[in-house]
């Protein structure tokens, strides 16, 4: 592998703090926050979307882009005719559904009815009336609101909602809208399941999923790249998204009642809203159609085709980010991520992390000192150590710190402290 110059940063702690012993704890001033600078957005593993955009602008094809970011893989056409269950509402206490399409209606059924036909619905809800869900213990409680009138439906652990006239996953007469505290989206395809799932100390919460065909209905609604970007970049994204989804399909996770989360935990899924984006939605839909069935494989199986917005100049590997060896993730140069024109928001960034957020990241009562212990060859933080006022020290991966503190990337520095760390040792197989 060719050697790359590591990106340089201006680094370390927001306040000048030195490590003290527990006997000196009374003299320690706990800083209210820590200042951090860095570059890039996301975990940096796999395809850089900024890099893909740059390469597409330079005339490279989707296949060329993918072969640069994913190593030792084949680009094959596979059967992607699968149904996937996508979480579109996670750990909710309430949700509301309705259709505004004239002549359409919603139907609610008890249980997870799959593709069964001929079942009588519990109720049919006309357009503009809303179907509401709340949680009581481990029971989902539905109700219908029509004007000022509210009627109740007997509770159950799980319900299925379909649109009028739909044959399961074969098209619907209308568009269903889902709204809750965190999201408002439109869905046209498949059907929806509402289930009470155990959420640890929170008790039970609602998990809402949309069952759709992976090959088209799901991918048309994936919103991981602006639809106005160059076609080759969109096609590379469509292939990566299809590959990632296939690598996850077939295993329902109990925490979300899903194959895939509809958020960036897996891939952002907007449903019909992505497909009907003014002017550009058809361009993304064409990128999905034009790459139909194309998947990145290793030893005949779809890879977990991670991708992210941008890096700190060199992409990261799975083993350095998460401790999981994946030979198809190798560090490659990604200078487009550091281009202020292509990546104006994240070619460099600054963040202030509060004391409470920092302490929670390390599961400590407070943090008086942060220290970067080592860096990976890509420039990401390998391990970072926190010291509490009681003398306790905890070390975590830089990627875990990024995730827990919500900073843009693990390509970061602590402001105000001279860094003398050595690069992290190469991982052993």
C-alpha positions, -999 to 999 in steps of 0.1 A, spaced: 0 0 0 14 34 -9 23 57 21 3 88 26 11 120 45 -10 120 77 -33 150 81 -21 176 106 -43 191 132 -40 219 158 -47 199 191 -57 193 228 -75 204 260 -96 236 264 -81 243 298 -47 237 312 -52 208 336 -27 184 351 -33 149 365 -35 149 403 -37 121 429 -69 115 449 -52 132 479 -51 164 459 -86 162 446 -98 192 467 -75 214 447 -87 202 413 -110 225 393 -133 205 370 -135 222 336 -170 231 324 -161 219 289 -134 207 265 -126 222 231 -120 199 202 -110 205 166 -109 181 137 -118 172 101 -143 150 83 -178 137 92 -186 101 101 -165 70 109 -144 72 78 -146 35 70 -153 24 34 -164 48 7 -161 85 13 -191 102 -3 -171 134 -8 -144 114 -25 -170 96 -47 -184 130 -57 -149 143 -66 -140 112 -86 -174 114 -105 -167 150 -113 -134 139 -127 -151 115 -150 -146 82 -131 -173 55 -133 -192 40 -104 -172 8 -107 -139 27 -106 -151 46 -75 -161 15 -57 -129 -4 -65 -109 24 -50 -126 24 -16 -134 -13 -13 -105 -38 -18 -104 -75 -28 -141 -75 -38 -161 -85 -69 -189 -65 -85 -216 -91 -93 -253 -92 -102 -273 -110 -75 -309 -117 -67 -320 -89 -44 -357 -98 -44 -361 -97 -6 -385 -81 18 -368 -60 44 -383 -46 76 -371 -10 81 -375 7 114 -392 41 108 -401 49 144 -378 37 172 -387 34 209 -417 58 208 -444 65 233 -469 76 207 -474 79 169 -500 91 145 -508 78 110 -532 91 83 -536 93 45 -546 125 28 -550 108 -6 -586 113 -17 -605 80 -18 -578 61 0 -580 47 36 -560 28 62 -568 -7 75 -556 -20 109 -552 -57 117 -543 -75 149 -509 -92 148 -481 -94 123 -501 -108 94 -472 -110 68 -485 -114 33 -518 -130 43 -548 -120 23 -586 -121 30 -583 -111 66 -609 -88 80 -595 -56 94 -604 -44 129 -612 -10 114 -610 10 82 -599 46 87 -610 71 59 -587 98 45 -580 127 68 -590 107 99 -560 96 120 -549 63 135 -531 69 167 -509 46 188 -498 48 224 -481 23 248 -495 10 281 -472 -15 298 -464 -40 271 -496 -33 252 -501 -11 221 -532 10 223 -547 22 190 -574 48 187 -591 66 157 -597 104 156 -623 117 132 -629 154 136 -635 158 174 -645 122 179 -621 96 193 -629 59 193 -607 32 208 -596 -2 196 -587 -31 219 -549 -33 227 -525 -59 216 -487 -65 214 -485 -59 177 -506 -45 149 -503 -43 111 -515 -13 90 -522 -15 53 -535 10 27 -568 5 9 -566 -19 -20 -530 -30 -15 -518 -64 -24 -490 -70 1 -459 -52 -12 -474 -47 -46 -485 -11 -46 -510 10 -28 -538 34 -36 -525 62 -15 -497 77 6 -495 71 43 -480 98 66 -464 89 99 -457 116 125 -442 115 160 -420 137 181 -388 131 161 -400 126 125 -427 132 99 -424 111 67 -445 97 38 -447 61 28 -463 46 -3 -452 10 -4 -456 -22 16 -472 -22 50 -464 -11 85 -461 -30 117 -464 -14 152 -450 -35 180 -443 -31 218 -406 -39 223 -386 -40 255 -365 -9 260 -344 -17 291 -351 5 320 -376 25 299 -400 -5 300 -418 -11 267 -419 13 237 -433 14 202 -412 1 173 -427 10 139 -415 -7 108 -422 -6 71 -419 -39 52 -408 -32 16 -390 -48 -13 -353 -42 -10 -347 -41 -48 -367 -10 -54 -392 2 -27 -365 4 -1 -336 17 -22 -358 44 -38 -363 58 -3 -327 57 9 -314 92 14 -277 90 19 -265 113 -9 -279 145 -25 -298 135 -56 -283 163 -77 -247 149 -74 -230 134 -105 -246 102 -118 -215 80 -113 -215 90 -76 -252 82 -72 -247 49 -89 -218 40 -66 -240 50 -36 -269 28 -49 -246 -2 -52 -231 4 -18 -265 9 -2 -279 -23 -19 -248 -42 -7 -251 -30 28 -288 -38 30 -283 -73 17 -256 -79 43 -282 -71 70 -313 -87 55 -328 -118 71 -320 -111 107 -347 -93 127 -332 -74 156 -355 -75 186 -345 -40 198 -360 -24 167 -382 -53 153 -362 -47 120 -336 -58 96 -325 -22 91 -328 10 111 -342 38 90 -316 62 104 -278 66 100 -273 37 124 -278 18 92 -290 40 63 -312 70 62 -346 60 48 -371 88 39 -395 65 20 -416 81 -7 -404 116 3 -370 108 -13 -385 95 -45 -406 126 -51 -379 152 -44 -386 181 -68 -366 177 -100 -339 154 -86 -359 125 -71 -362 108 -105 -324 110 -109 -318 90 -77 -345 65 -87 -327 61 -121 -294 54 -103 -311 26 -84 -327 12 -115 -296 15 -137 -275 -6 -112 -303 -32 -106 -289 -62 -87 -253 -50 -87 -236 -58 -54 -201 -59 -39 -191 -94 -28 -163 -112 -11 -162 -150 -13 -196 -148 -29 -213 -129 -1 -223 -92 1 -199 -72 22 -209 -48 49 -203 -19 26 -198 9 51 -196 44 38 -196 79 52 -197 116 44 -160 124 46 -127 116 63 -97 135 76 -78 129 44 -73 92 47 -100 66 51 -102 43 82 -103 6 85 -130 -14 104 -104 -29 128 -92 5 139 -127 20 142 -144 -9 158 -119 -37 165 -135 -59 137 -112 -71 109 -127 -67 74 -101 -70 47 -122 -50 22 -117 -19 43 -82 -5 37 -70 31 43 -67 51 11 -60 87 3 -91 109 4 -80 145 -1 -114 156 -15 -127 155 21 -103 183 30 -114 204 1 -131 235 15 -151 239 -18 -164 203 -19 -168 199 19 -173 234 33 -189 223 66 -165 195 75 -131 200 59 -123 214 93 -145 219 124 -145 230 160 -167 217 188 -172 224 225 -180 193 246 -197 199 279 -184 184 311 -216 163 315 -214 148 280 -176 141 284 -181 124 318 -210 103 304 -189 91 275 -164 75 299 -190 65 326 -172 87 351 -187 112 377 -165 139 361 -135 144 339 -106 167 349 -81 156 322 -83 141 287 -53 125 270 -49 110 235 -30 78 240 -23 69 204 -34 75 168 -41 51 140 -22 54 107 -52 72 92 -49 100 117 -79 90 137 -76 88 175 -69 52 185 -74 55 222 -83 84 245 -81 84 283 -101 104 308 -91 110 344 -117 118 371 -112 140 401 -113 109 422 -82 96 403 -100 69 383 -90 66 347 -109 51 318 -97 46 282 -120 41 252 -116 40 214 -116 73 195 -145 61 175 -165 53 206 -157 88 219 -170 103 186 -202 83 188 -209 91 225 -201 128 223 -217 133 188 -186 151 175 -183 148 137 -154 124 134 -126 106 152 -101 127 132 -98 151 161 -75 169 185 -78 184 220 -71 221 220 -43 236 241 -21 206 250 11 196 231 6 161 217 35 136 218 16 104 213 30 77 190 8 61 162 -12 31 174 6 -3 169 -5 -23 138 -33 -47 149 -25 -83 150 -46 -108 130 
